[in-house]
Amino acid sequence: MRLEEADIRRIYGELHAYARSPENFAPEVRAAIAATPEAFPRIAREIVWGPVEFISDAPGKNRAGGLGGGGETASALARLVAEARTRIVIQSPYLVMSDAALALFRETTARGVKVRVSTNSLASTDNIQAFSGYRNQRSRLLEMGLQIFEYRPDAKVQRLTAPQARAPVFALHAKTMVIDSSVLYIGTFNFDPRSENLNTEVGVVLRDERLARAVEAAIETDMLPENSWNAATDRPDRHVPLTKRTRTRFWQLLPIRPIL
């Protein structure tokens, strides 16, 4: 079906009107908006000034064809992982490693670096195709020594106070990495082959201990038992219906890892 220009303008107008209408906001969101003027002094006190390294991929980085082209973002993050001396903390909604990433993290854990990852569970993810790639690798990642925490759809860290008509499903979407509690990456890069080889990603690297520790502490909060399941011990998949597990298993059988 082909939409006319008038239909497109009408649809976008309705979406914008919905997004601007305060009655569609959760009470917590309305309260945060109302408190914005009072929040500026606190935000100003918390601002940290320092050098920022901006990293980005060239648009069309896979233009030459194939699914293994890589990019500057993936290379920069690989260098950060290789620099790690004691610990790495990662948060990513998707966790599907390419062969190169598997080799890098296997080498990293082998030299004694502790790697902890916060990612979505099958119960919280909205992308079972991507989760199927992680599910195929999960046992191998755990055997390599990674500690993986899968975010709960009922995470207490969200702290919703207003009554809800139906229980909301919480999920992760942040993409961050902290190296040795002193180097911080924040950007668009998901830890999957699509971000590594297909998508054009951007991000910043900050070598600031204060910011790095703050982000690390936030991720560690998301890893607590009331917010995440331990992938090694809690059998997180049992918290979803058999139908969703079956659909995920179907995607696991397909050779689609390079595009996940």
NORHU-V633019 format. One line per field, one symbol per residue. psi: psi as a letter, one per 40 degrees, with the letter a starting at -180 (. if undefined). A space follows every 50 residues. Layout:
psi->???
//
This chain:
psi->hhhidddddddddddddddehdeeiiddddddddeddedddddddehhhi ihhhiiihhfeedeiiffdaidddddddddddehddihhihhdighhidd ddddddddddeehhhhhhiiiddeiegdddddddddeddddddeehhhhh hiefhdedfhdiihdihihiiieigihhhffehhhhaehigiddddedih iiiihhghddddddddddddddeidediihddeegddeeiiddddddddd ddeigedee.
//
